[in-house]
Amino acid sequence: MTLYNLPKELVGMVKEKSLSGLKPEFTIKEGFAYMFGAIGIQLTTVMIAEWAAFFYSPPRGAERTIFVGLGMATAMMIVGRFFDAVSDPIIGYWSDLTRSRLGRRRPFIIFGSLPMAIIFILFWMPPIRGIHWLNFIWGVFFATAFYWSITIVLVPYIALLPL
């Protein structure tokens, strides 16, 4: 027995069927371009996920401004993620139905990237220095807006991958 514990006769058939006549779905250059496009998406989503609670509610000894309590910072992210879960299938469906000269996916990526970047920046600029309920509203609004905007870019972006 060899490959996957198949008899030698079957191994030859598997290799012939799986490797003969296949062309790569995309070139190495296209693969790198796709990978570099994902860097911005990954950086923004990880920064929000990992640093939002620390930014809005740093520990007492950190000598940083506390904008909301830790529970409120957590609630901000939960609300944002809830709307993210709702928006994913909506944007996916919308993207599937879109017909344009740019294709089905590219308009979402092109026109969603700038708002995503602006919303990401505004998330880190709460309106009032110190603990205030407006900071919570700001955080909820911009966390939700960020996750919607990332969905507008990310769902069609992932759909560009070959199956």
BAGU-790275 format. One record per residue: residue number from 1; residue in one letter; x, y, z of N, C-alpha, C in turn. Coordinates in steps of 0.02 Angstrom, whole numbers. Atoms other than C-alpha are relative to their C-alpha. Example, Ala and Ser with C-alpha at 12.3 -4.5 7.8 and 13.67 -1.06 7.14 Angstrom:
REM BAGU-790275
<node num="1" residu="A" n_c1="45" n_c2="-59" n_c3="0" ca_c1="615" ca_c2="-225" ca_c3="390" c_c1="45" c_c2="60" c_c3="0"/>
<node num="2" residu="S" n_c1="-42" n_c2="-59" n_c3="-3" ca_c1="684" ca_c2="-53" ca_c3="357" c_c1="-39" c_c2="55" c_c3="37"/>
//
This chain:
REM BAGU-790275
<node num="1" residu="M" n_c1="42" n_c2="-59" n_c3="0" ca_c1="0" ca_c2="0" ca_c3="0" c_c1="44" c_c2="62" c_c3="0"/>
<node num="2" residu="T" n_c1="-38" n_c2="-62" n_c3="4" ca_c1="59" ca_c2="174" ca_c3="-40" c_c1="-46" c_c2="59" c_c3="15"/>
<node num="3" residu="L" n_c1="38" n_c2="-61" n_c3="-8" ca_c1="-26" ca_c2="342" ca_c3="-60" c_c1="-69" c_c2="-12" c_c3="29"/>
<node num="4" residu="Y" n_c1="65" n_c2="7" n_c3="-34" ca_c1="-174" ca_c2="351" ca_c3="61" c_c1="-20" c_c2="-72" c_c3="10"/>
<node num="5" residu="N" n_c1="12" n_c2="72" n_c3="-9" ca_c1="-157" ca_c2="162" ca_c3="85" c_c1="-42" c_c2="-29" c_c3="-57"/>
<node num="6" residu="L" n_c1="34" n_c2="27" n_c3="58" ca_c1="-222" ca_c2="130" ca_c3="-90" c_c1="45" c_c2="-51" c_c3="-35"/>
<node num="7" residu="P" n_c1="-41" n_c2="47" n_c3="40" ca_c1="-165" ca_c2="-17" ca_c3="-196" c_c1="36" c_c2="38" c_c3="-56"/>
<node num="8" residu="K" n_c1="-40" n_c2="-34" n_c3="51" ca_c1="-32" ca_c2="29" ca_c3="-326" c_c1="-39" c_c2="14" c_c3="-64"/>
<node num="9" residu="E" n_c1="39" n_c2="-11" n_c3="61" ca_c1="-156" ca_c2="10" ca_c3="-471" c_c1="-43" c_c2="62" c_c3="7"/>
<node num="10" residu="L" n_c1="44" n_c2="-58" n_c3="-11" ca_c1="-272" ca_c2="140" ca_c3="-395" c_c1="40" c_c2="65" c_c3="6"/>
<node num="11" residu="V" n_c1="-41" n_c2="-60" n_c3="-8" ca_c1="-130" ca_c2="260" ca_c3="-353" c_c1="14" c_c2="31" c_c3="-69"/>
<node num="12" residu="G" n_c1="-12" n_c2="-25" n_c3="67" ca_c1="-88" ca_c2="275" ca_c3="-538" c_c1="-61" c_c2="35" c_c3="-29"/>
<node num="13" residu="M" n_c1="62" n_c2="-31" n_c3="25" ca_c1="-269" ca_c2="312" ca_c3="-579" c_c1="-13" c_c2="67" c_c3="35"/>
<node num="14" residu="V" n_c1="12" n_c2="-62" n_c3="-38" ca_c1="-283" ca_c2="443" ca_c3="-441" c_c1="47" c_c2="55" c_c3="-25"/>
<node num="15" residu="K" n_c1="-48" n_c2="-50" n_c3="24" ca_c1="-124" ca_c2="531" ca_c3="-498" c_c1="-18" c_c2="25" c_c3="-69"/>
<node num="16" residu="E" n_c1="18" n_c2="-20" n_c3="68" ca_c1="-180" ca_c2="530" ca_c3="-680" c_c1="-61" c_c2="46" c_c3="1"/>
<node num="17" residu="K" n_c1="61" n_c2="-39" n_c3="-1" ca_c1="-353" ca_c2="596" ca_c3="-642" c_c1="8" c_c2="68" c_c3="33"/>
<node num="18" residu="S" n_c1="-4" n_c2="-62" n_c3="-39" ca_c1="-302" ca_c2="729" ca_c3="-517" c_c1="51" c_c2="49" c_c3="-28"/>
<node num="19" residu="L" n_c1="-52" n_c2="-46" n_c3="22" ca_c1="-148" ca_c2="801" ca_c3="-602" c_c1="2" c_c2="13" c_c3="-75"/>
<node num="20" residu="S" n_c1="-5" n_c2="-9" n_c3="72" ca_c1="-173" ca_c2="781" ca_c3="-788" c_c1="-47" c_c2="55" c_c3="-24"/>
<node num="21" residu="G" n_c1="40" n_c2="-51" n_c3="32" ca_c1="-234" ca_c2="932" ca_c3="-882" c_c1="-24" c_c2="57" c_c3="45"/>
<node num="22" residu="L" n_c1="22" n_c2="-53" n_c3="-45" ca_c1="-256" ca_c2="1046" ca_c3="-732" c_c1="44" c_c2="62" c_c3="-10"/>
<node num="23" residu="K" n_c1="-35" n_c2="-63" n_c3="3" ca_c1="-211" ca_c2="1228" ca_c3="-750" c_c1="-11" c_c2="35" c_c3="67"/>
<node num="24" residu="P" n_c1="12" n_c2="-36" n_c3="-63" ca_c1="-186" ca_c2="1337" ca_c3="-597" c_c1="-56" c_c2="51" c_c3="-8"/>
<node num="25" residu="E" n_c1="56" n_c2="-48" n_c3="1" ca_c1="-335" ca_c2="1446" ca_c3="-553" c_c1="24" c_c2="72" c_c3="-8"/>
<node num="26" residu="F" n_c1="-29" n_c2="-67" n_c3="6" ca_c1="-223" ca_c2="1600" ca_c3="-540" c_c1="75" c_c2="-6" c_c3="1"/>
<node num="27" residu="T" n_c1="-73" n_c2="0" n_c3="3" ca_c1="-42" ca_c2="1646" ca_c3="-567" c_c1="29" c_c2="17" c_c3="69"/>
<node num="28" residu="I" n_c1="-34" n_c2="-18" n_c3="-63" ca_c1="85" ca_c2="1672" ca_c3="-428" c_c1="-5" c_c2="75" c_c3="12"/>
<node num="29" residu="K" n_c1="6" n_c2="-73" n_c3="-5" ca_c1="81" ca_c2="1859" ca_c3="-464" c_c1="-70" c_c2="19" c_c3="25"/>
<node num="30" residu="E" n_c1="68" n_c2="-13" n_c3="-23" ca_c1="-109" ca_c2="1860" ca_c3="-443" c_c1="-10" c_c2="-21" c_c3="72"/>
<node num="31" residu="G" n_c1="4" n_c2="24" n_c3="-70" ca_c1="-92" ca_c2="1760" ca_c3="-283" c_c1="31" c_c2="49" c_c3="48"/>
<node num="32" residu="F" n_c1="-32" n_c2="-50" n_c3="-43" ca_c1="29" ca_c2="1887" ca_c3="-209" c_c1="-41" c_c2="64" c_c3="3"/>
<node num="33" residu="A" n_c1="43" n_c2="-60" n_c3="1" ca_c1="-84" ca_c2="2031" ca_c3="-263" c_c1="-60" c_c2="-10" c_c3="45"/>
<node num="34" residu="Y" n_c1="58" n_c2="16" n_c3="-44" ca_c1="-231" ca_c2="1947" ca_c3="-177" c_c1="22" c_c2="1" c_c3="73"/>
<node num="35" residu="M" n_c1="-26" n_c2="2" n_c3="-69" ca_c1="-126" ca_c2="1917" ca_c3="-21" c_c1="14" c_c2="70" c_c3="27"/>
<node num="36" residu="F" n_c1="-15" n_c2="-67" n_c3="-24" ca_c1="-68" ca_c2="2098" ca_c3="-11" c_c1="-64" c_c2="40" c_c3="12"/>
<node num="37" residu="G" n_c1="64" n_c2="-33" n_c3="-11" ca_c1="-247" ca_c2="2157" ca_c3="-27" c_c1="-31" c_c2="-18" c_c3="67"/>
<node num="38" residu="A" n_c1="28" n_c2="23" n_c3="-64" ca_c1="-291" ca_c2="2057" ca_c3="128" c_c1="34" c_c2="31" c_c3="60"/>
<node num="39" residu="I" n_c1="-37" n_c2="-28" n_c3="-57" ca_c1="-161" ca_c2="2145" ca_c3="236" c_c1="-39" c_c2="56" c_c3="34"/>
<node num="40" residu="G" n_c1="39" n_c2="-55" n_c3="-30" ca_c1="-266" ca_c2="2303" ca_c3="261" c_c1="-61" c_c2="-25" c_c3="37"/>
<node num="41" residu="I" n_c1="59" n_c2="29" n_c3="-32" ca_c1="-420" ca_c2="2201" ca_c3="300" c_c1="19" c_c2="-32" c_c3="66"/>
<node num="42" residu="Q" n_c1="-22" n_c2="36" n_c3="-60" ca_c1="-326" ca_c2="2093" ca_c3="424" c_c1="23" c_c2="48" c_c3="55"/>
<node num="43" residu="L" n_c1="-24" n_c2="-47" n_c3="-50" ca_c1="-239" ca_c2="2238" ca_c3="511" c_c1="-56" c_c2="38" c_c3="35"/>
<node num="44" residu="T" n_c1="54" n_c2="-38" n_c3="-31" ca_c1="-397" ca_c2="2338" ca_c3="539" c_c1="-44" c_c2="-44" c_c3="44"/>
<node num="45" residu="T" n_c1="43" n_c2="43" n_c3="-40" ca_c1="-502" ca_c2="2193" ca_c3="600" c_c1="34" c_c2="-24" c_c3="64"/>
<node num="46" residu="V" n_c1="-36" n_c2="22" n_c3="-60" ca_c1="-368" ca_c2="2130" ca_c3="719" c_c1="10" c_c2="58" c_c3="49"/>
<node num="47" residu="M" n_c1="-9" n_c2="-58" n_c3="-45" ca_c1="-335" ca_c2="2305" ca_c3="788" c_c1="-64" c_c2="15" c_c3="38"/>
<node num="48" residu="I" n_c1="64" n_c2="-12" n_c3="-35" ca_c1="-520" ca_c2="2331" ca_c3="826" c_c1="-13" c_c2="-56" c_c3="51"/>
<node num="49" residu="A" n_c1="15" n_c2="56" n_c3="-44" ca_c1="-541" ca_c2="2157" ca_c3="899" c_c1="45" c_c2="-3" c_c3="61"/>
<node num="50" residu="E" n_c1="-48" n_c2="8" n_c3="-55" ca_c1="-384" ca_c2="2161" ca_c3="1006" c_c1="8" c_c2="63" c_c3="43"/>
<node num="51" residu="W" n_c1="-18" n_c2="-61" n_c3="-35" ca_c1="-366" ca_c2="2344" ca_c3="1055" c_c1="-58" c_c2="44" c_c3="21"/>
<node num="52" residu="A" n_c1="57" n_c2="-44" n_c3="-15" ca_c1="-541" ca_c2="2419" ca_c3="1066" c_c1="-14" c_c2="3" c_c3="75"/>
<node num="53" residu="A" n_c1="15" n_c2="1" n_c3="-72" ca_c1="-572" ca_c2="2365" ca_c3="1246" c_c1="55" c_c2="37" c_c3="39"/>
<node num="54" residu="F" n_c1="-55" n_c2="-34" n_c3="-34" ca_c1="-399" ca_c2="2425" ca_c3="1301" c_c1="-3" c_c2="75" c_c3="-12"/>
<node num="55" residu="F" n_c1="3" n_c2="-71" n_c3="16" ca_c1="-421" ca_c2="2592" ca_c3="1212" c_c1="-57" c_c2="35" c_c3="37"/>
<node num="56" residu="Y" n_c1="58" n_c2="-31" n_c3="-31" ca_c1="-595" ca_c2="2630" ca_c3="1276" c_c1="-2" c_c2="-8" c_c3="76"/>
<node num="57" residu="S" n_c1="0" n_c2="12" n_c3="-72" ca_c1="-566" ca_c2="2558" ca_c3="1450" c_c1="67" c_c2="-29" c_c3="23"/>
<node num="58" residu="P" n_c1="-66" n_c2="25" n_c3="-20" ca_c1="-381" ca_c2="2545" ca_c3="1493" c_c1="2" c_c2="-17" c_c3="75"/>
<node num="59" residu="P" n_c1="-6" n_c2="14" n_c3="-71" ca_c1="-327" ca_c2="2472" ca_c3="1660" c_c1="19" c_c2="63" c_c3="39"/>
<node num="60" residu="R" n_c1="-9" n_c2="-60" n_c3="-41" ca_c1="-315" ca_c2="2597" ca_c3="1803" c_c1="73" c_c2="26" c_c3="0"/>
<node num="61" residu="G" n_c1="-70" n_c2="-22" n_c3="-3" ca_c1="-124" ca_c2="2602" ca_c3="1807" c_c1="31" c_c2="19" c_c3="-66"/>
<node num="62" residu="A" n_c1="-28" n_c2="-12" n_c3="67" ca_c1="-103" ca_c2="2631" ca_c3="1621" c_c1="9" c_c2="73" c_c3="-16"/>
<node num="63" residu="E" n_c1="-6" n_c2="-72" n_c3="10" ca_c1="-112" ca_c2="2821" ca_c3="1638" c_c1="-28" c_c2="21" c_c3="-68"/>
<node num="64" residu="R" n_c1="34" n_c2="-18" n_c3="62" ca_c1="-232" ca_c2="2832" ca_c3="1491" c_c1="-72" c_c2="21" c_c3="18"/>
<node num="65" residu="T" n_c1="68" n_c2="-23" n_c3="-11" ca_c1="-403" ca_c2="2912" ca_c3="1475" c_c1="-48" c_c2="-60" c_c3="-4"/>
<node num="66" residu="I" n_c1="53" n_c2="50" n_c3="2" ca_c1="-548" ca_c2="2797" ca_c3="1517" c_c1="-62" c_c2="32" c_c3="-30"/>
<node num="67" residu="F" n_c1="57" n_c2="-29" n_c3="35" ca_c1="-691" ca_c2="2830" ca_c3="1396" c_c1="-66" c_c2="-33" c_c3="22"/>
<node num="68" residu="V" n_c1="59" n_c2="37" n_c3="-25" ca_c1="-814" ca_c2="2695" ca_c3="1456" c_c1="26" c_c2="-55" c_c3="47"/>
<node num="69" residu="G" n_c1="-19" n_c2="57" n_c3="-42" ca_c1="-814" ca_c2="2556" ca_c3="1584" c_c1="15" c_c2="-62" c_c3="-42"/>
<node num="70" residu="L" n_c1="-19" n_c2="60" n_c3="37" ca_c1="-745" ca_c2="2387" ca_c3="1535" c_c1="-61" c_c2="-39" c_c3="-25"/>
<node num="71" residu="G" n_c1="60" n_c2="34" n_c3="22" ca_c1="-918" ca_c2="2309" ca_c3="1529" c_c1="-32" c_c2="34" c_c3="-60"/>
<node num="72" residu="M" n_c1="28" n_c2="-38" n_c3="56" ca_c1="-977" ca_c2="2447" ca_c3="1413" c_c1="43" c_c2="-8" c_c3="-63"/>
<node num="73" residu="A" n_c1="-45" n_c2="10" n_c3="57" ca_c1="-824" ca_c2="2426" ca_c3="1301" c_c1="-13" c_c2="-69" c_c3="-30"/>
<node num="74" residu="T" n_c1="16" n_c2="67" n_c3="24" ca_c1="-864" ca_c2="2241" ca_c3="1290" c_c1="-67" c_c2="-1" c_c3="-35"/>
<node num="75" residu="A" n_c1="67" n_c2="-4" n_c3="31" ca_c1="-1047" ca_c2="2279" ca_c3="1253" c_c1="4" c_c2="33" c_c3="-69"/>
<node num="76" residu="M" n_c1="-9" n_c2="-33" n_c3="65" ca_c1="-992" ca_c2="2396" ca_c3="1112" c_c1="20" c_c2="-51" c_c3="-53"/>
<node num="77" residu="M" n_c1="-25" n_c2="47" n_c3="49" ca_c1="-899" ca_c2="2256" ca_c3="1027" c_c1="-50" c_c2="-56" c_c3="-13"/>
<node num="78" residu="I" n_c1="51" n_c2="52" n_c3="10" ca_c1="-1037" ca_c2="2128" ca_c3="1055" c_c1="-55" c_c2="25" c_c3="-47"/>
<node num="79" residu="V" n_c1="51" n_c2="-29" n_c3="45" ca_c1="-1165" ca_c2="2243" ca_c3="973" c_c1="27" c_c2="4" c_c3="-71"/>
<node num="80" residu="G" n_c1="-30" n_c2="-4" n_c3="66" ca_c1="-1047" ca_c2="2275" ca_c3="828" c_c1="5" c_c2="-68" c_c3="-34"/>
<node num="81" residu="R" n_c1="-7" n_c2="68" n_c3="28" ca_c1="-1014" ca_c2="2089" ca_c3="804" c_c1="-68" c_c2="-31" c_c3="-16"/>
<node num="82" residu="F" n_c1="66" n_c2="25" n_c3="14" ca_c1="-1199" ca_c2="2049" ca_c3="814" c_c1="-23" c_c2="25" c_c3="-68"/>
<node num="83" residu="F" n_c1="20" n_c2="-28" n_c3="65" ca_c1="-1235" ca_c2="2167" ca_c3="669" c_c1="45" c_c2="-26" c_c3="-56"/>
<node num="84" residu="D" n_c1="-44" n_c2="30" n_c3="50" ca_c1="-1084" ca_c2="2094" ca_c3="579" c_c1="-28" c_c2="-68" c_c3="-21"/>
<node num="85" residu="A" n_c1="29" n_c2="66" n_c3="15" ca_c1="-1163" ca_c2="1921" ca_c3="590" c_c1="-62" c_c2="7" c_c3="-44"/>
<node num="86" residu="V" n_c1="61" n_c2="-12" n_c3="40" ca_c1="-1325" ca_c2="1991" ca_c3="519" c_c1="17" c_c2="24" c_c3="-70"/>
<node num="87" residu="S" n_c1="-17" n_c2="-31" n_c3="65" ca_c1="-1240" ca_c2="2087" ca_c3="379" c_c1="34" c_c2="-47" c_c3="-49"/>
<node num="88" residu="D" n_c1="-37" n_c2="44" n_c3="45" ca_c1="-1132" ca_c2="1946" ca_c3="309" c_c1="-44" c_c2="-33" c_c3="-53"/>
<node num="89" residu="P" n_c1="41" n_c2="31" n_c3="53" ca_c1="-1271" ca_c2="1848" ca_c3="221" c_c1="-35" c_c2="52" c_c3="-44"/>
<node num="90" residu="I" n_c1="33" n_c2="-53" n_c3="40" ca_c1="-1356" ca_c2="2010" ca_c3="165" c_c1="47" c_c2="25" c_c3="-54"/>
<node num="91" residu="I" n_c1="-48" n_c2="-25" n_c3="49" ca_c1="-1199" ca_c2="2076" ca_c3="81" c_c1="19" c_c2="-55" c_c3="-49"/>
<node num="92" residu="G" n_c1="-15" n_c2="56" n_c3="45" ca_c1="-1159" ca_c2="1904" ca_c3="10" c_c1="-54" c_c2="-8" c_c3="-53"/>
<node num="93" residu="Y" n_c1="57" n_c2="6" n_c3="46" ca_c1="-1332" ca_c2="1893" ca_c3="-68" c_c1="0" c_c2="58" c_c3="-50"/>
<node num="94" residu="W" n_c1="-1" n_c2="-60" n_c3="42" ca_c1="-1322" ca_c2="2071" ca_c3="-133" c_c1="57" c_c2="-4" c_c3="-52"/>
<node num="95" residu="S" n_c1="-57" n_c2="7" n_c3="44" ca_c1="-1150" ca_c2="2038" ca_c3="-206" c_c1="-13" c_c2="-53" c_c3="-55"/>
<node num="96" residu="D" n_c1="16" n_c2="51" n_c3="49" ca_c1="-1212" ca_c2="1880" ca_c3="-292" c_c1="-47" c_c2="25" c_c3="-54"/>
<node num="97" residu="L" n_c1="49" n_c2="-25" n_c3="47" ca_c1="-1352" ca_c2="1976" ca_c3="-376" c_c1="24" c_c2="60" c_c3="-41"/>
<node num="98" residu="T" n_c1="-25" n_c2="-60" n_c3="33" ca_c1="-1247" ca_c2="2125" ca_c3="-430" c_c1="26" c_c2="-16" c_c3="-70"/>
<node num="99" residu="R" n_c1="-25" n_c2="4" n_c3="68" ca_c1="-1214" ca_c2="2147" ca_c3="-615" c_c1="25" c_c2="69" c_c3="-19"/>
<node num="100" residu="S" n_c1="-27" n_c2="-65" n_c3="20" ca_c1="-1097" ca_c2="2287" ca_c3="-668" c_c1="58" c_c2="-13" c_c3="-48"/>
<node num="101" residu="R" n_c1="-56" n_c2="8" n_c3="47" ca_c1="-960" ca_c2="2319" ca_c3="-794" c_c1="65" c_c2="-18" c_c3="37"/>
<node num="102" residu="L" n_c1="-58" n_c2="18" n_c3="-40" ca_c1="-835" ca_c2="2296" ca_c3="-652" c_c1="-4" c_c2="-71" c_c3="27"/>
<node num="103" residu="G" n_c1="10" n_c2="67" n_c3="-25" ca_c1="-904" ca_c2="2125" ca_c3="-610" c_c1="-46" c_c2="1" c_c3="61"/>
<node num="104" residu="R" n_c1="45" n_c2="5" n_c3="-58" ca_c1="-1003" ca_c2="2063" ca_c3="-461" c_c1="33" c_c2="22" c_c3="64"/>
<node num="105" residu="R" n_c1="-34" n_c2="-10" n_c3="-65" ca_c1="-872" ca_c2="2084" ca_c3="-325" c_c1="39" c_c2="66" c_c3="5"/>
<node num="106" residu="R" n_c1="-45" n_c2="-59" n_c3="-3" ca_c1="-758" ca_c2="2229" ca_c3="-372" c_c1="-33" c_c2="64" c_c3="22"/>
<node num="107" residu="P" n_c1="30" n_c2="-63" n_c3="-24" ca_c1="-883" ca_c2="2372" ca_c3="-346" c_c1="-3" c_c2="4" c_c3="76"/>
<node num="108" residu="F" n_c1="3" n_c2="1" n_c3="-73" ca_c1="-903" ca_c2="2320" ca_c3="-164" c_c1="68" c_c2="14" c_c3="30"/>
<node num="109" residu="I" n_c1="-68" n_c2="-9" n_c3="-26" ca_c1="-716" ca_c2="2312" ca_c3="-136" c_c1="24" c_c2="71" c_c3="-13"/>
<node num="110" residu="I" n_c1="-24" n_c2="-67" n_c3="19" ca_c1="-679" ca_c2="2475" ca_c3="-228" c_c1="-36" c_c2="54" c_c3="41"/>
<node num="111" residu="F" n_c1="39" n_c2="-54" n_c3="-31" ca_c1="-820" ca_c2="2580" ca_c3="-155" c_c1="-8" c_c2="-9" c_c3="76"/>
<node num="112" residu="G" n_c1="5" n_c2="12" n_c3="-72" ca_c1="-816" ca_c2="2501" ca_c3="19" c_c1="65" c_c2="14" c_c3="37"/>
<node num="113" residu="S" n_c1="-65" n_c2="-7" n_c3="-34" ca_c1="-630" ca_c2="2523" ca_c3="55" c_c1="10" c_c2="68" c_c3="33"/>
<node num="114" residu="L" n_c1="-10" n_c2="-67" n_c3="-29" ca_c1="-626" ca_c2="2712" ca_c3="82" c_c1="-45" c_c2="12" c_c3="61"/>
<node num="115" residu="P" n_c1="41" n_c2="-7" n_c3="-61" ca_c1="-777" ca_c2="2716" ca_c3="200" c_c1="25" c_c2="-43" c_c3="57"/>
<node num="116" residu="M" n_c1="-27" n_c2="44" n_c3="-52" ca_c1="-701" ca_c2="2569" ca_c3="294" c_c1="59" c_c2="34" c_c3="35"/>
<node num="117" residu="A" n_c1="-59" n_c2="-34" n_c3="-29" ca_c1="-539" ca_c2="2667" ca_c3="320" c_c1="-20" c_c2="60" c_c3="41"/>
<node num="118" residu="I" n_c1="23" n_c2="-60" n_c3="-37" ca_c1="-629" ca_c2="2826" ca_c3="374" c_c1="-35" c_c2="-20" c_c3="65"/>
<node num="119" residu="I" n_c1="36" n_c2="24" n_c3="-60" ca_c1="-743" ca_c2="2732" ca_c3="495" c_c1="50" c_c2="-28" c_c3="50"/>
<node num="120" residu="F" n_c1="-51" n_c2="28" n_c3="-45" ca_c1="-592" ca_c2="2640" ca_c3="566" c_c1="35" c_c2="56" c_c3="38"/>
<node num="121" residu="I" n_c1="-34" n_c2="-57" n_c3="-33" ca_c1="-505" ca_c2="2806" ca_c3="603" c_c1="-47" c_c2="34" c_c3="50"/>
<node num="122" residu="L" n_c1="47" n_c2="-34" n_c3="-44" ca_c1="-661" ca_c2="2885" ca_c3="678" c_c1="-16" c_c2="-41" c_c3="63"/>
<node num="123" residu="F" n_c1="11" n_c2="42" n_c3="-59" ca_c1="-685" ca_c2="2736" ca_c3="795" c_c1="47" c_c2="18" c_c3="57"/>
<node num="124" residu="W" n_c1="-51" n_c2="-15" n_c3="-51" ca_c1="-526" ca_c2="2788" ca_c3="886" c_c1="-2" c_c2="72" c_c3="23"/>
<node num="125" residu="M" n_c1="5" n_c2="-71" n_c3="-19" ca_c1="-585" ca_c2="2969" ca_c3="911" c_c1="-65" c_c2="13" c_c3="38"/>
<node num="126" residu="P" n_c1="62" n_c2="-14" n_c3="-37" ca_c1="-720" ca_c2="2968" ca_c3="1046" c_c1="-8" c_c2="74" c_c3="13"/>
<node num="127" residu="P" n_c1="11" n_c2="-72" n_c3="-2" ca_c1="-802" ca_c2="3139" ca_c3="1063" c_c1="16" c_c2="35" c_c3="66"/>
<node num="128" residu="I" n_c1="-9" n_c2="-32" n_c3="-65" ca_c1="-781" ca_c2="3170" ca_c3="1250" c_c1="56" c_c2="-34" c_c3="39"/>
<node num="129" residu="R" n_c1="-56" n_c2="27" n_c3="-39" ca_c1="-624" ca_c2="3149" ca_c3="1353" c_c1="-27" c_c2="-18" c_c3="70"/>
<node num="130" residu="G" n_c1="25" n_c2="23" n_c3="-64" ca_c1="-667" ca_c2="3047" ca_c3="1507" c_c1="-61" c_c2="-45" c_c3="-9"/>
<node num="131" residu="I" n_c1="57" n_c2="46" n_c3="2" ca_c1="-808" ca_c2="2928" ca_c3="1551" c_c1="-64" c_c2="39" c_c3="-14"/>
<node num="132" residu="H" n_c1="63" n_c2="-33" n_c3="18" ca_c1="-969" ca_c2="2981" ca_c3="1465" c_c1="-41" c_c2="-48" c_c3="-43"/>
<node num="133" residu="W" n_c1="44" n_c2="44" n_c3="38" ca_c1="-1120" ca_c2="2892" ca_c3="1391" c_c1="5" c_c2="12" c_c3="-75"/>
<node num="134" residu="L" n_c1="-8" n_c2="-14" n_c3="72" ca_c1="-1090" ca_c2="2980" ca_c3="1223" c_c1="58" c_c2="-40" c_c3="-31"/>
<node num="135" residu="N" n_c1="-55" n_c2="41" n_c3="25" ca_c1="-926" ca_c2="2887" ca_c3="1208" c_c1="-23" c_c2="-71" c_c3="-15"/>
<node num="136" residu="F" n_c1="28" n_c2="66" n_c3="12" ca_c1="-1022" ca_c2="2724" ca_c3="1223" c_c1="-41" c_c2="0" c_c3="-65"/>
<node num="137" residu="I" n_c1="40" n_c2="-4" n_c3="62" ca_c1="-1146" ca_c2="2778" ca_c3="1087" c_c1="46" c_c2="6" c_c3="-61"/>
<node num="138" residu="W" n_c1="-50" n_c2="-9" n_c3="54" ca_c1="-998" ca_c2="2833" ca_c3="979" c_c1="32" c_c2="-68" c_c3="-16"/>
<node num="139" residu="G" n_c1="-33" n_c2="64" n_c3="10" ca_c1="-911" ca_c2="2667" ca_c3="1004" c_c1="-46" c_c2="-52" c_c3="-32"/>
<node num="140" residu="V" n_c1="48" n_c2="47" n_c3="29" ca_c1="-1068" ca_c2="2565" ca_c3="967" c_c1="-12" c_c2="17" c_c3="-73"/>
<node num="141" residu="F" n_c1="14" n_c2="-20" n_c3="68" ca_c1="-1106" ca_c2="2666" ca_c3="812" c_c1="58" c_c2="-17" c_c3="-47"/>
<node num="142" residu="F" n_c1="-57" n_c2="11" n_c3="44" ca_c1="-930" ca_c2="2657" ca_c3="741" c_c1="23" c_c2="-72" c_c3="-2"/>
<node num="143" residu="A" n_c1="-15" n_c2="72" n_c3="3" ca_c1="-901" ca_c2="2475" ca_c3="790" c_c1="-48" c_c2="-34" c_c3="-49"/>
<node num="144" residu="T" n_c1="50" n_c2="29" n_c3="46" ca_c1="-1063" ca_c2="2429" ca_c3="701" c_c1="14" c_c2="22" c_c3="-72"/>
<node num="145" residu="A" n_c1="-15" n_c2="-26" n_c3="68" ca_c1="-1021" ca_c2="2541" ca_c3="552" c_c1="63" c_c2="-33" c_c3="-27"/>
<node num="146" residu="F" n_c1="-61" n_c2="32" n_c3="23" ca_c1="-846" ca_c2="2467" ca_c3="544" c_c1="-13" c_c2="-71" c_c3="-23"/>
<node num="147" residu="Y" n_c1="13" n_c2="69" n_c3="18" ca_c1="-908" ca_c2="2288" ca_c3="544" c_c1="-44" c_c2="-5" c_c3="-63"/>
<node num="148" residu="W" n_c1="39" n_c2="-1" n_c3="62" ca_c1="-1037" ca_c2="2330" ca_c3="410" c_c1="46" c_c2="16" c_c3="-59"/>
<node num="149" residu="S" n_c1="-44" n_c2="-19" n_c3="55" ca_c1="-904" ca_c2="2415" ca_c3="304" c_c1="52" c_c2="-54" c_c3="-15"/>
<node num="150" residu="I" n_c1="-48" n_c2="54" n_c3="13" ca_c1="-780" ca_c2="2273" ca_c3="327" c_c1="-35" c_c2="-58" c_c3="-35"/>
<node num="151" residu="T" n_c1="39" n_c2="52" n_c3="34" ca_c1="-918" ca_c2="2153" ca_c3="274" c_c1="-9" c_c2="18" c_c3="-74"/>
<node num="152" residu="I" n_c1="9" n_c2="-22" n_c3="69" ca_c1="-949" ca_c2="2256" ca_c3="117" c_c1="63" c_c2="-14" c_c3="-41"/>
<node num="153" residu="V" n_c1="-63" n_c2="13" n_c3="35" ca_c1="-765" ca_c2="2235" ca_c3="72" c_c1="19" c_c2="-74" c_c3="3"/>
<node num="154" residu="L" n_c1="-28" n_c2="67" n_c3="-10" ca_c1="-724" ca_c2="2064" ca_c3="143" c_c1="-40" c_c2="-56" c_c3="-32"/>
<node num="155" residu="V" n_c1="40" n_c2="56" n_c3="28" ca_c1="-869" ca_c2="1953" ca_c3="89" c_c1="11" c_c2="-6" c_c3="-76"/>
<node num="156" residu="P" n_c1="-15" n_c2="7" n_c3="72" ca_c1="-850" ca_c2="1995" ca_c3="-97" c_c1="75" c_c2="-16" c_c3="-14"/>
<node num="157" residu="Y" n_c1="-71" n_c2="14" n_c3="9" ca_c1="-660" ca_c2="1990" ca_c3="-77" c_c1="14" c_c2="-75" c_c3="7"/>
<node num="158" residu="I" n_c1="-9" n_c2="73" n_c3="-10" ca_c1="-666" ca_c2="1812" ca_c3="-10" c_c1="-33" c_c2="-38" c_c3="-57"/>
<node num="159" residu="A" n_c1="35" n_c2="34" n_c3="54" ca_c1="-790" ca_c2="1766" ca_c3="-147" c_c1="41" c_c2="-1" c_c3="-64"/>
<node num="160" residu="L" n_c1="-43" n_c2="0" n_c3="60" ca_c1="-654" ca_c2="1806" ca_c3="-276" c_c1="44" c_c2="-62" c_c3="-2"/>
<node num="161" residu="L" n_c1="-43" n_c2="60" n_c3="-1" ca_c1="-557" ca_c2="1651" ca_c3="-221" c_c1="-32" c_c2="-55" c_c3="-41"/>
<node num="162" residu="P" n_c1="28" n_c2="57" n_c3="36" ca_c1="-576" ca_c2="1501" ca_c3="-334" c_c1="-18" c_c2="-55" c_c3="49"/>
<node num="163" residu="L" n_c1="21" n_c2="55" n_c3="-44" ca_c1="-663" ca_c2="1351" ca_c3="-260" c_c1="45" c_c2="-58" c_c3="-6"/>
//
